[in-house]
């Protein structure tokens, strides 16, 4: 990948060619590619459109314009561009690959796979199509085939970070942790996280003896990731390292309760001196974690006693005399609309309030909303409004500590409750995250988690029916599971 300085120099040269009257299709196309690489998407799209005015049937320009629309979040316009590319050249493998990617986003998995197969028939050595095909196979639960496609992709292009990362996540989903954690390290070279790589001069700790040295463990990605992998901090301290933990501000007060932490710092604050660092989700690699050696303590996070008592009183005051079992519910994760592919994944893991409503009609328990900043405007009053007064995860922990059960989609609430040893019923999508593995209704990470999985992509109705029946059986029989 050329440096930013080299890209801008090339842009200046091509703009000079245009100024001298050399506005050919190739010049405008190449200028558009460079402008897009420089982050100037609107200017790039303008060049692509001008190129198409000169050559309406240039498939590569239609593809480039479609990719720009995709990156801008305009998937409908991107689809039109890719269809135009395919109409311009029916044998263009890139157009087949791009169309397949959009169909995968729309959950039309069989159709997407057909386009990837077509792209690979036209160009067998096409690593991007192999990677995209692997994603669909993984979503369909065909993990061995997905792994094979990813391996072929990285053989063809050894520096292909996205395929390495996807290979890692699929190996982890299959329980093949020893190889999976190493491949998962490629996430830092993939586009989504490449800009988040911390420029520390201190080396990354990889599990070597370092007693007495200060290790900065820094959170990454979502809140749930930090809540799941902070379990390793006490193990780090037990190896004699002094741990400084850096997490987003909403996690700071909660993480101060974590054993083995010497200091907790919020993201953006000045860091104290440290000798080594380790991203939170690289700790399993540092400890050589296998499926059988997951540190699965039944409880490693807790609410402060004073917080728990405060929220006990608030719950009692909100519904005086209601002695039914208290069940917390959460139905959506963070939308992350600024990242189209991530937003699509969130739409698959989030069920929405309407899909959960049949469960909420069960009156044998008292439901309590754990859905912070609910997008729905008509949240039933019987769910209460205490969650709207929560400031951070220490507050949420205080509220959860007074519940008998948490029923949640795959979001931070589920991780927090499980880390506290509270019973969690996880409402999980068919193509679940790698951390929940496949073919099981428990979790080796959390002893108190029970999974209710979609039997097919998008089928929340069957999940809710199963959960409601289990809820009735559990609380009318007096058991707590």
N, C-alpha and C positions, 0 to 999 in steps of 0.2 A: 504494500500500500504506500503510495507516494506521501511525502510529508505535506503538511498544510501549506508550507511555503512553496513547495514545488507545484502543488495544485493551483495556487493563486498566481504563480508565474505563468503557468500554462493558460490560465483564464485570460490574463492580460494579453498574451500573444494571440490567442484566437479572437479576442475582441478587436485586436488590431487588424486581423485579417478581414473581419466583418466591416470595419470602418473603411477599409480600402476597396470594398465592393466584392469581396470574396465570400459571399453568403451562400455557399453550397449546402446541400443537405448534410454532408459529412461534417462540415464545420459546425453547423448549428447543433447537430446531434452530439458531437464530441464536447462542445461547449456546455450543452445541457448536462451531460454526464459529470463534467467537472464542477459545474455550479451546484449540482445536487450533492456531490461529495463534500463541497464546501459549506453545506447547510443552507444554501440559498434556493430552496425548493421552488418558490414562485417564479424566480427568474429562470430556473431550469425548465419548468413547464412551459414558459413562454417560448423558449428556444425550440422545444419539441414541437409545439404547435406550429411555429413558423417553418420548421423542417417538414412537417406533414402537409403544409400548404404547397410546398414544392414537390413532395413525393407522397401522395396520399396512401400508397400501398407499401410503404416501408415498414415491415413487421418489427424490426428492431426499435424503431422510434415509437410505435404503438406500445411495445412492451415497456420501454423506458418511461413513457408518460403514465402508463398504468401503475408501475412501481411507485412513481411519485405520488399518484393519487392514493395508493395503498398506504404509503407512509404518512400521508396527511389524514388518514382515517376515513377517506371517501371510498368505501369498498364498492359501492354500486358503480361509480364512474370508473374505478379500476377494472371491474368486470367488463364494462363496455370496451375499454381499451384493449384488453387481452383478447376479447372476441374479435375485435377489428384486426388485431395482429394475426389471429388464426385465419380469418377470412382473406387476409393479404397473402399469407403463405401457410397452407394447410399442413405442410411438412416442417414447420418451425417448432423444434422441441421446446424452446423457451416459452412459447405461447401455451403449449400443452401443460408445461410445468406450472406456469403462473395461474392458469385457470384452475388447475388441480388444487393449488394452495387456497384459492378463494372458496372453492367448493368444500374444502376441509374446514375452513372457518365457519361455513354455513351448516356444518355437521352432515353434509351429503358425502359420507365417507366412501361408499362404493363408487360413486361417480368420480370423486377425487382420485381414487386409486386407479380407475380406468385411464384418466388423463396422465397420471404419472407413468403407468405402464406404457402408454403410447409414446410419451417423451423418451422413455428408456429404449423402446424399440427403434426410435429414430436415432438416438445417441446413447449407446449402452454405457459409455464412460462419462455419464452426466452426474457428478456427485450431488448437485443440488436436488435433482429429482430423486435420487436414492435417499437422501436425507428426508425430503418431504414425504416420500412413500413410507419411510420408517415411522414417521410421526403418525400417519393414519393407521398403520399396522399396530402400533403401540396403543392407540385409542381403541382399536377393536379387540384388544387383549391378546394379540398374536405376537407375544414378546420375542420369541425365538426368531421369527422372521424379521421383526423390526431390528433386532440386534445384528442380524446378518446384513441387512441393508446399510446400517450405519457403518459396519466394519468395511464394507465395500467402498463406501463414500470416503472414509479416512485413508483407505489404501490408495485410492485415486488421488486424494488431496490431503496429505498428512497434516497440513496446518489448518484444516477445516474445523474451526472451533465449535460451530453450532452442532455439527455431526458428532464430535467428541462429547460435547455436553449432553446431547440427547442419548448417545450411547451410554454415558454414565448413569443418567436417570433411569433408563430402561433396565440396565443391569441391577440397579438398586431396587427397582420395582419387582424384579425377579428374585430378589434376595441374594444376589451375587455381589456382596458388599466389598470383598477384598479388591476386586478389579473396579467396581463401580465408583468408589470414593476417588480413586486416582483419576479416572476419566472426568469425574464431576468437577475437578479443579479447572478444567478448560472453560468453565462458566465465565471466568474473568477475562477471557479473550473473545467471548461472544459479544455481539453488538449490544444486547440488553444491559449487560453489567460492565462492559469494557470501560465506560466512563466513570464507574464507581470504584475502580481499583485504586487503593490508597497508595500514595507515592512515598511510603516510608523507606527510609534508608536502613532501618533495623531489619535484620533477617526474619523470615517467617519461621516460627517454631513448628517443628515437625515431629515432636515427641522425644527428642534427644534429652539426656540429663541436663538440667539447668537449674539446680537447686540454688535458691537465694537470689536469682535474677528476677527482674520485673517483666511480666508478660502482659501486654495489652491484648485483651480479647475484645474484638469489635464486632458489633451486630451488623447484619447485612440483610438485604431484601425485606421481607415482611415481619410484622410483629410476631406472627406464629412461629417463624423460623427461630427467632431469638428465644421465645418461650420454650421451644422444643430442645434446642441445643445448649442452652445455658446449664443444663444438667451436668455438663462436663467440667464446669468451673470447680466444683469441689474436688474432682479427681486431679485437676491441674494443681490445685493447692496441696493436695496430698503428696504430690511429687516434689514438693518443696519450693515451688515457684510462688512469687508474690503476684497476685492477679489484680490488674486494673481493668475494669469492665466499662466499655463504651457502648451505650445503647440510645435509642431515641428517647427524648424527654418523657413521654408518657409511661416508659418502663422503669425510670430511674428509681422511684420510691419503692416499687415492688422488688427490684433486683437488690436493693440494699438488705433484704431479708435472706438473700442467697448465701449459704455457708461458703467460706473460703474466699470471699471478695474483700480485698483491702480498700478499694475505692471504686465508686461508680460515677461515671462522667457522662453527661448528655452529649449527643452529637452536636458538634459546633462549638463546644466549650474547649478551652485550652487544655491540652493533655499534659499530665505530669510526665516526668522523664520515665522512659522504659527502655528495656534492653532487647526485647523480642516482641513480635506481634503474631496474632493468628486470627483470621476471620472465623466467626462463630461456627459456620458450617464446614470448616476445615478441621475442626477438632476431632470428628470421628476418624478422619484419615490419620491424624497425629497419634491416635490411640489404637490404630489398627482394628477398628471395630468390625466384627463379623456379626452375622445374624444371632449367633449364640452368646455374644459378649456385649450386647447392648446394655448400657447402664440403666436399667429399668426400675429405678426406685419408685415405690408406689406414691411417694410425695416428696418433692424437692423444692416446691414453692409454697408459701403460706401467707395468709393475710395477717397483718399485725393484730394482736388481740383487741386493742382499742378500736381498730377499724371494723373488725368483725362485730363487735358489740354495737357500734354506731349503726351499722346497716341492719342488725337484728331489730333494733328499735324502730328504724324507718319502715321496715317491712311490716312489723306489727301495727304501726300507726296507719299504714296505707290501707290495711284490710283488717280492722279490729274484729276479733273473734273468729277469724277464718283459720281453722286448724288443719285444713287439707294439706297433703304433701305439696311442697313448693318445687315447681319445675321451671327452670330457666330455658328460654328458647331464643335462638338466633337463626335467621333464614337467609342471610346474604353476607358476602364478603365485600372487600373494598373493590369498587368498580374499576379504578385505574384507567379511566377513559382516555388518558393522554398516551397510552401505549396500546394500539389496536389489538395486537395478538394476545397480550395479557388480558385485556378487557374481554376478549372472546372466551378465554379460559375461565374468567370469573363468571361469565353468564352461564357456563356449564356447571360450576360448583354451587352457584347461588340458586335457590329455588323460588324466592319471592314469597311474600306474605300470602298471596292468594292460594298458592299450592299448599301452604301449611294450614290453611283455615280448617279443613276437615279434622285435623288433629286438635286444634284449639277449641272445637266444639265439644270435646270430652270434658265433663264437669267433675270427675272424681278427683282432680288435682287442681291446684291453683297455679296458673301459668304466670310467669314473670318475664317481661321482655328484657333480653340482653342485647337487643339490636340498637346500637348507638347510631344516632343520626340516620334513622330509618328514612329511606327515600319515599316510602308510601305515606300519603297524607292522612289516610284513615286507619291508623293502628287502633285496634279495639281497646276501649278504655279498661277492660278487664285484665289487660296485660300489665297495667300499672305504668307509671312514668318515672320510676326511680332511676332508670338507666340514663335518662336525660340530665340528671344531676351529677353523674359520674365525671370526674375530672381526668383521671388517669387509671392505669391498670391496678394500682394499689386499691383504689376505690372499687373497681370491678371485682377484685379478689375478695374484698370485704363483703360485697353483695353475694357472690357465688358461695362463700363459705357458709352461708345460711340456707342454701338450697339442698334439696334431697337428690336432685337429678338435673343435668343439663342436656338438652336436646338441641343439636346444632349442626349446621352444614360445616364444611371444612374451612374454618376461619379461626382467628386468634382466640376467640372465646372458648372453642373446644380445646385448644392447646392449654390455655390457662387453667380451665377446670380440671383437665386430666393431670396437669403438673401438680395440682393441689390435692390429688387423690379423690376428687369428687367423681361420682359415676357420670359417665358421658355416653350418650347415644349419638353416634356420628352418622348423619345423613349424607351418604357419600355418592358422588356421581359414578357412572359406569366406568369412565376413563379416569380413574382416581389418580391423585398425585402419587409419585413413587414411594413416598414415606409410608403409605398405607398398605403396600405390597399388593398381592393379588390372591384371590381364592381363599380368603379367610375373613371371619367376622370379628376377630379380636385384633390386638396390636401388640407386638413385642416391645414397642416403645412406651406404652401406657397400659398398666394392668387393669385400669378401671374403664377402658374404652370398649364399647360394643358397636360394631359397624352394621349399618343397614344400607346395603348397596343397591343402586339401580340395577334391575335385571337387564335393562337395555338403555341405550343412550337417551337421556331426556325424560325417562319415566319416573317422575317424582310421585305420581299417584299411587303406584304399588308400594313405594317406600313408606308413604304416609299411612296407608292402610295397615301395613305390617307394624309400624311403630304404635299406632293407636291401639291395635289389638294387644300388643305386648304391654302397653301402658296400663290398660284396663286389667289385664291378668296380673301385672306386678303389684299394683296398688290396691286392688280389691282383695288380693290374697294376703296382703300385709307384708310381702317380701320387698326387698330393696336390692335390685341388681342392675 
